[in-house]
């Protein structure tokens, strides 16, 4: 398939009230978790109905909307202020992304809401719910490495949003109206970013796990603390029924074939209660696995923790959702992990292997550091069909600390609203792969490979391969600390390679990468201290709209091969100047191209007089027939697949 990227203002269509579900353009390319069960409804103009105040898009990091999806959100200020959507598919699982003001002690405030579901003016049901900003709002001092939850006007503020998910009392039918009203009489502005709604299967019973035999069922009323119960039944299959289970200490799974099964992420919640404010309890949370063939499936996993480190000391980590090496052949599936230091930190620190772990259909959201990091000696792990959102360090990462990481794969995952570091990151490794990834609204990097951290580095043999990845509205400009830039107010590209300390970068291939609406330079290649980027390959790279260069070089040294690079509307041009010690070869007989906004004639030459099929971002046929005038075709802004008699095109309007 040939790709044609056009930045145009000719064809824009707003969503109507009968189609208010948000469509992800990357779904048509199978990028991101395109089979996710939930439908998204944005609190943005033309995508909802409201009497509230819409916040205009802003990338000033001090504004609330800078961390919202598309940098837009809605505020409900007075009692009775509302927002509503027409629902596209039935659903009972409800999730809301919101921002409420913090309190002076950093423990947040609460807000009350009424949810009303109606059909043709008739109320089907209503229910009350409360949101709490206890887990949101992180602050850091100037030149401070890590944030905490101690408010101060002099500090940089991040993580302004959090989420809450729960089952509605009834299923919302397709075509119904879902309305949310502010129920409090105060005048605090309650900010809504979006809601998500999904169909929820019936809770799984122990009998539904037919692949296992001799299942031991945990009874919270008679079996004591779950962490103790699991410890006393290592090597067995344990089922935890629906309900909230408070867990006072970390759960250890240290014998092969230990399995921990829940009724599903909408039904069984493990809530870790150990305080992160006390010396004796700050790290006692999460699930640690160090044996073969472990299984954890069907849980929502949450914690009382609301910070990254105890006393903001990086040697006093307050507990991961998952940690340990997980031996060989283990599985983590259908888990929803929030408010831990990290969602998961996988590495062979016990000497019992970390191989062939499968992590799938999980949601790592609203954690204070990494979503998941495949660390020390992680080998051949697969992370697929997962959602990462609002994490305070790399969403998906692999770091070769001490022992090399190799053969790990990230695929079909979506990363959104990362507020520190990067959505996808590699620090060393060999034969690592990431493909079919969708990155949205990363506040700093969308994707990075750096040598900032010590370890075994990148191997001189093998290949790091990145393909079929979309990065939207990521990267950050240098500028005023707290308003732009990273934690040190420095520039970061939407895609960054930085060989600066510790070791060189070797053998990295990027192919079929799309970068849209970069806040700054789309691709940033950096070198320092004599470190090099060796054998870099960029092919089929498409940059559409960057507030800077398509490729920006800063001291980069090494070798690269470029082919089929297309840059559209980069404000400073295609490439900046670079040192003669960075040697660029053309890997094919193709040239770097740049297309501006005057594209009407170009589209006309492609489509007019041709038999044309147009597919929507979801793959639905929007038009099939002879095109006489491209301006009359039913095309929307975004990505579409267009087939003519001679070729298939991917066009971005």
ZAMARGU-4260 file (C-alpha; in steps of 0.2 Angstrom, whole numbers, plus 5000, padded with zeros to 4 digits):
<rodrens>
0) 5000/5000/5000 | 5007/5017/4995 | 5005/5031/5008 | 5000/5049/5003 | 4999/5062/5017
5) 4991/5078/5013 | 4988/5092/5025 | 4972/5101/5019 | 4959/5112/5026 | 4947/5109/5011
10) 4937/5094/5019 | 4932/5095/5037 | 4916/5087/5044 | 4910/5089/5062 | 4901/5075/5071
15) 4883/5076/5073 | 4873/5072/5088 | 4868/5055/5082 | 4886/5049/5080 | 4895/5056/5095
20) 4906/5041/5098 | 4925/5045/5095 | 4933/5036/5081 | 4951/5032/5082 | 4959/5034/5064
25) 4972/5021/5069 | 4959/5007/5070 | 4959/5006/5051 | 4977/5002/5052 | 4976/4990/5066
30) 4987/5001/5077 | 4985/5002/5095 | 4972/4991/5105 | 4960/4992/5090 | 4949/4978/5097
35) 4947/4987/5113 | 4929/4984/5121 | 4925/5002/5126 | 4918/5016/5115 | 4925/5034/5119
40) 4914/5049/5121 | 4924/5065/5122 | 4918/5081/5131 | 4923/5092/5117 | 4913/5104/5106
45) 4903/5096/5092 | 4906/5079/5101 | 4893/5081/5115 | 4879/5092/5121 | 4882/5103/5137
50) 4879/5119/5145 | 4896/5119/5153 | 4911/5129/5148 | 4923/5121/5135 | 4941/5124/5138
55) 4950/5129/5122 | 4965/5119/5116 | 4981/5124/5125 | 4999/5116/5126 | 5003/5127/5141
60) 5007/5114/5154 | 5000/5125/5168 | 4982/5123/5160 | 4971/5109/5164 | 4967/5105/5146
65) 4986/5103/5142 | 4984/5085/5149 | 4967/5081/5142 | 4964/5072/5126 | 4966/5083/5111
70) 4970/5097/5124 | 4952/5100/5126 | 4940/5097/5141 | 4923/5103/5148 | 4920/5111/5165
75) 4904/5110/5175 | 4903/5124/5188 | 4886/5126/5195 | 4874/5113/5202 | 4864/5106/5187
80) 4877/5109/5174 | 4877/5094/5163 | 4885/5085/5148 | 4877/5072/5138 | 4880/5060/5123
85) 4870/5049/5112 | 4877/5031/5115 | 4882/5021/5100 | 4884/5003/5107 | 4876/4995/5123
90) 4887/4995/5138 | 4886/4994/5157 | 4905/4996/5161 | 4907/5015/5164 | 4924/5024/5165
95) 4926/5043/5167 | 4942/5053/5165 | 4941/5069/5176 | 4950/5083/5185 | 4944/5090/5202
100) 4954/5103/5212 | 4967/5097/5224 | 4967/5101/5243 | 4980/5111/5252 | 4987/5095/5260
105) 4988/5085/5244 | 4974/5073/5248 | 4962/5079/5235 | 4943/5084/5235 | 4927/5075/5231
110) 4913/5079/5219 | 4896/5072/5217 | 4887/5068/5201 | 4871/5061/5195 | 4871/5050/5180
115) 4854/5049/5170 | 4850/5037/5156 | 4835/5041/5145 | 4827/5036/5129 | 4816/5047/5119
120) 4814/5058/5134 | 4809/5044/5146 | 4821/5041/5160 | 4827/5023/5160 | 4837/5024/5176
125) 4848/5036/5186 | 4862/5034/5199 | 4873/5044/5210 | 4892/5043/5210 | 4907/5052/5218
130) 4924/5057/5211 | 4939/5060/5221 | 4956/5068/5216 | 4965/5060/5230 | 4976/5050/5218
135) 4979/5065/5206 | 4990/5080/5206 | 5009/5078/5207 | 5021/5092/5211 | 5040/5094/5208
140) 5053/5107/5213 | 5064/5116/5200 | 5077/5103/5194 | 5069/5090/5205 | 5069/5072/5197
145) 5053/5066/5204 | 5036/5073/5209 | 5026/5070/5225 | 5009/5075/5231 | 5014/5090/5242
150) 5006/5106/5234 | 5015/5122/5232 | 5013/5136/5220 | 5031/5137/5216 | 5031/5119/5210
155) 5028/5111/5193 | 5011/5102/5192 | 5008/5086/5182 | 4995/5072/5183 | 4980/5083/5184
160) 4968/5070/5179 | 4962/5053/5186 | 4949/5040/5181 | 4935/5030/5190 | 4927/5015/5183
165) 4912/5005/5189 | 4897/4995/5184 | 4881/5005/5180 | 4865/4998/5188 | 4858/4994/5171
170) 4865/4992/5154 | 4864/5008/5143 | 4855/5003/5126 | 4862/5009/5110 | 4853/5025/5105
175) 4850/5031/5123 | 4856/5047/5130 | 4868/5047/5144 | 4869/5063/5154 | 4880/5068/5169
180) 4875/5082/5180 | 4885/5091/5194 | 4876/5088/5210 | 4885/5099/5222 | 4881/5117/5226
185) 4899/5123/5227 | 4906/5133/5213 | 4922/5123/5211 | 4924/5118/5192 | 4923/5100/5189
190) 4932/5095/5173 | 4927/5081/5162 | 4939/5074/5148 | 4929/5060/5142 | 4919/5044/5147
195) 4920/5027/5140 | 4907/5014/5140 | 4908/4995/5136 | 4898/4979/5136 | 4903/4968/5151
200) 4902/4949/5151 | 4895/4940/5166 | 4907/4937/5180 | 4917/4922/5178 | 4915/4908/5191
205) 4928/4895/5196 | 4919/4883/5185 | 4921/4895/5170 | 4940/4892/5171 | 4938/4876/5162
210) 4957/4875/5158 | 4961/4872/5176 | 4956/4858/5188 | 4955/4857/5207 | 4952/4875/5210
215) 4953/4882/5228 | 4940/4895/5231 | 4945/4909/5243 | 4932/4915/5255 | 4935/4932/5262
220) 4924/4929/5277 | 4933/4914/5283 | 4950/4912/5275 | 4959/4927/5282 | 4970/4939/5272
225) 4972/4935/5254 | 4991/4937/5254 | 4993/4924/5268 | 4980/4912/5260 | 4990/4913/5243
230) 5007/4910/5253 | 5000/4895/5262 | 4993/4888/5245 | 5008/4890/5233 | 5007/4879/5218
235) 4988/4878/5218 | 4975/4887/5208 | 4965/4900/5218 | 4949/4908/5213 | 4944/4925/5221
240) 4925/4929/5219 | 4917/4945/5214 | 4919/4959/5227 | 4932/4971/5235 | 4946/4962/5244
245) 4957/4972/5255 | 4975/4966/5255 | 4986/4972/5269 | 5003/4966/5262 | 5011/4960/5246
250) 5005/4944/5238 | 5020/4932/5234 | 5019/4919/5220 | 5035/4909/5222 | 5030/4891/5217
255) 5027/4885/5200 | 5009/4883/5193 | 5002/4895/5206 | 4987/4903/5198 | 4977/4918/5205
260) 4960/4920/5196 | 4946/4933/5198 | 4929/4935/5192 | 4935/4949/5179 | 4942/4966/5180
265) 4924/4974/5182 | 4920/4962/5197 | 4935/4957/5208 | 4945/4971/5215 | 4961/4969/5225
270) 4964/4984/5235 | 4981/4985/5244 | 4979/4995/5260 | 4997/4996/5267 | 5001/5015/5270
275) 5014/5023/5259 | 5016/5036/5273 | 5024/5024/5285 | 5042/5017/5286 | 5036/5000/5290
280) 5023/4998/5277 | 5027/5009/5262 | 5032/4995/5250 | 5020/4981/5255 | 5009/4981/5240
285) 5006/4972/5224 | 5009/4955/5217 | 5027/4948/5216 | 5030/4932/5205 | 5046/4922/5204
290) 5042/4905/5198 | 5037/4896/5181 | 5019/4895/5174 | 5011/4908/5185 | 4994/4915/5180
295) 4985/4931/5186 | 4969/4934/5178 | 4953/4944/5180 | 4956/4958/5193 | 4955/4976/5196
300) 4971/4981/5206 | 4971/4997/5216 | 4980/5004/5231 | 4979/5017/5245 | 4995/5024/5238
305) 4995/5042/5230 | 5014/5045/5227 | 5029/5038/5218 | 5041/5036/5233 | 5041/5037/5252
310) 5047/5054/5257 | 5051/5057/5239 | 5067/5046/5241 | 5070/5035/5226 | 5078/5021/5236
315) 5061/5019/5245 | 5049/5013/5231 | 5031/5012/5237 | 5027/4996/5227 | 5023/4990/5210
320) 5006/4982/5204 | 5017/4968/5197 | 5035/4964/5200 | 5047/4950/5200 | 5054/4939/5185
325) 5038/4928/5184 | 5049/4913/5179 | 5046/4905/5162 | 5029/4904/5153 | 5018/4915/5165
330) 5003/4925/5160 | 4995/4941/5166 | 4978/4944/5158 | 4963/4955/5160 | 4970/4965/5174
335) 4967/4984/5177 | 4981/4992/5187 | 4981/5009/5194 | 4989/5021/5207 | 5005/5010/5210
340) 5022/5017/5209 | 5023/5006/5193 | 5010/4996/5185 | 5022/4982/5182 | 5041/4980/5184
345) 5047/4964/5177 | 5065/4958/5179 | 5075/4943/5185 | 5081/4949/5201 | 5079/4932/5210
350) 5089/4922/5198 | 5074/4911/5193 | 5072/4917/5175 | 5061/4930/5167 | 5056/4922/5150
355) 5041/4920/5139 | 5029/4931/5149 | 5013/4935/5141 | 5004/4951/5146 | 4987/4954/5137
360) 4971/4963/5138 | 4977/4974/5153 | 4975/4992/5157 | 4990/5001/5166 | 4983/5018/5170
365) 4986/5032/5182 | 5002/5026/5189 | 5016/5037/5196 | 5030/5030/5186 | 5031/5017/5172
370) 5016/5008/5165 | 5026/4992/5162 | 5045/4990/5161 | 5053/4974/5155 | 5069/4975/5164
375) 5084/4965/5169 | 5086/4949/5158 | 5068/4950/5152 | 5068/4938/5137 | 5055/4935/5124
380) 5041/4943/5133 | 5025/4949/5124 | 5014/4963/5129 | 4999/4965/5118 | 4981/4972/5117
385) 4984/4984/5132 | 4980/5001/5136 | 4992/5013/5145 | 4986/5030/5151 | 4991/5045/5162
390) 5007/5036/5168 | 5021/5047/5176 | 5036/5038/5167 | 5038/5027/5152 | 5022/5018/5148
395) 5030/5004/5139 | 5049/5001/5142 | 5063/4989/5142 | 5079/4993/5151 | 5094/4981/5151
400) 5100/4984/5169 | 5114/4971/5174 | 5108/4958/5161 | 5103/4960/5143 | 5085/4961/5138
405) 5081/4952/5122 | 5067/4947/5110 | 5053/4956/5119 | 5038/4962/5109 | 5026/4977/5112
410) 5011/4976/5099 | 4994/4982/5097 | 4995/4993/5112 | 4988/5011/5115 | 4997/5024/5125
415) 4988/5040/5130 | 4992/5056/5140 | 5009/5050/5147 | 5014/5065/5158 | 5033/5062/5160
420) 5047/5053/5150 | 5039/5043/5135 | 5025/5032/5129 | 5037/5019/5122 | 5055/5018/5127
425) 5071/5007/5126 | 5087/5008/5135 | 5098/4995/5128 | 5093/4977/5122 | 5094/4966/5107
430) 5081/4960/5094 | 5068/4970/5103 | 5052/4974/5093 | 5037/4986/5094 | 5024/4986/5081
435) 5006/4992/5078 | 5007/5005/5092 | 4996/5020/5094 | 5003/5035/5104 | 4992/5050/5108
440) 4996/5066/5117 | 5012/5062/5126 | 5017/5077/5136 | 5036/5074/5132 | 5042/5060/5120
445) 5031/5049/5111 | 5045/5036/5107 | 5063/5036/5113 | 5079/5026/5113 | 5092/5034/5124
450) 5108/5029/5133 | 5105/5040/5149 | 5104/5025/5160 | 5118/5013/5164 | 5116/4994/5159
455) 5122/4982/5146 | 5117/4994/5132 | 5113/4990/5114 | 5121/4975/5106 | 5132/4977/5090
460) 5123/4962/5082 | 5104/4959/5080 | 5091/4973/5076 | 5079/4984/5086 | 5064/4985/5075
465) 5050/4998/5076 | 5036/4997/5063 | 5018/5002/5060 | 5017/5015/5074 | 5007/5032/5075
470) 5013/5046/5086 | 5000/5060/5088 | 5003/5077/5096 | 5018/5073/5106 | 5035/5080/5110
475) 5038/5096/5119 | 5047/5113/5116 | 5060/5120/5127 | 5054/5135/5136 | 5048/5142/5153
480) 5050/5128/5166 | 5033/5122/5171 | 5024/5129/5155 | 5034/5119/5142 | 5048/5107/5140
485) 5052/5091/5150 | 5055/5091/5169 | 5070/5102/5165 | 5062/5113/5152 | 5071/5105/5138
490) 5065/5100/5121 | 5060/5082/5117 | 5055/5076/5100 | 5040/5066/5096 | 5053/5052/5092
495) 5070/5054/5100 | 5086/5045/5099 | 5099/5051/5111 | 5117/5043/5112 | 5124/5054/5126
500) 5132/5043/5140 | 5135/5025/5145 | 5135/5017/5128 | 5132/5019/5109 | 5115/5015/5100
505) 5116/5001/5087 | 5106/4994/5073 | 5089/5002/5075 | 5076/5002/5061 | 5060/5012/5060
510) 5048/5009/5046 | 5030/5014/5042 | 5030/5027/5056 | 5018/5041/5056 | 5020/5057/5066
515) 5006/5070/5067 | 5005/5087/5074 | 5021/5087/5084 | 5023/5101/5096 | 5041/5103/5091
520) 5054/5094/5080 | 5046/5077/5075 | 5062/5067/5075 | 5076/5072/5087 | 5094/5064/5084
525) 5106/5069/5098 | 5124/5064/5102 | 5135/5069/5116 | 5152/5064/5124 | 5157/5055/5108
530) 5143/5042/5109 | 5136/5037/5092 | 5120/5032/5084 | 5126/5017/5073 | 5117/5009/5058
535) 5100/5019/5060 | 5087/5015/5046 | 5072/5027/5043 | 5060/5021/5029 | 5043/5025/5025
540) 5042/5039/5038 | 5028/5052/5036 | 5028/5068/5046 | 5012/5078/5045 | 5013/5096/5053
545) 5027/5099/5065 | 5031/5115/5074 | 5049/5113/5070 | 5060/5102/5059 | 5055/5086/5052
550) 5072/5080/5058 | 5083/5090/5071 | 5101/5085/5074 | 5110/5090/5090 | 5128/5084/5090
555) 5123/5067/5082 | 5137/5056/5076 | 5136/5039/5067 | 5128/5032/5052 | 5110/5031/5045
560) 5101/5026/5029 | 5085/5035/5024 | 5072/5031/5011 | 5054/5037/5007 | 5053/5051/5020
565) 5039/5063/5018 | 5037/5079/5027 | 5022/5090/5026 | 5021/5107/5034 | 5036/5107/5046
570) 5037/5125/5051 | 5056/5126/5050 | 5059/5114/5036 | 5063/5096/5032 | 5080/5094/5041
575) 5092/5105/5052 | 5110/5105/5048 | 5121/5091/5055 | 5139/5087/5059 | 5149/5078/5045
580) 5152/5064/5057 | 5134/5059/5055 | 5134/5050/5038 | 5117/5048/5029 | 5115/5036/5014
585) 5100/5034/5003 | 5094/5016/5005 | 5083/5017/4989 | 5082/5028/4974 | 5069/5039/4983
590) 5069/5056/4989 | 5064/5066/5004 | 5048/5075/5000 | 5038/5089/5007 | 5020/5094/5003
595) 5012/5110/5008 | 4994/5115/5010 | 4990/5119/4991 | 4985/5101/4988 | 4969/5102/4978
600) 4977/5099/4961 | 4986/5085/4968 | 4971/5076/4975 | 4962/5079/4959 | 4975/5071/4949
605) 4975/5056/4960 | 4956/5053/4960 | 4946/5062/4947 | 4940/5051/4933 | 4945/5035/4943
610) 4934/5021/4951 | 4936/5025/4969 | 4932/5016/4985 | 4934/5025/5001 | 4935/5017/5018
615) 4931/5026/5035 | 4944/5025/5049 | 4934/5010/5055 | 4936/5001/5039 | 4918/5004/5033
620) 4914/5008/5015 | 4909/5026/5013 | 4909/5027/4994 | 4911/5016/4979 | 4910/5023/4962
625) 4917/5034/4948 | 4924/5050/4956 | 4920/5065/4945 | 4925/5079/4957 | 4935/5074/4973
630) 4927/5088/4982 | 4910/5079/4982 | 4917/5063/4990 | 4912/5059/5008 | 4929/5061/5016
635) 4933/5067/5034 | 4948/5074/5041 | 4960/5061/5047 | 4966/5045/5039 | 4956/5035/5026
640) 4960/5021/5014 | 4957/5025/4996 | 4957/5012/4983 | 4958/5016/4964 | 4958/5005/4949
645) 4978/5005/4950 | 4983/5007/4968 | 4978/5008/4986 | 4982/5024/4995 | 4982/5029/5013
650) 4977/5048/5014 | 4978/5059/5029 | 4967/5075/5027
</rodrens>
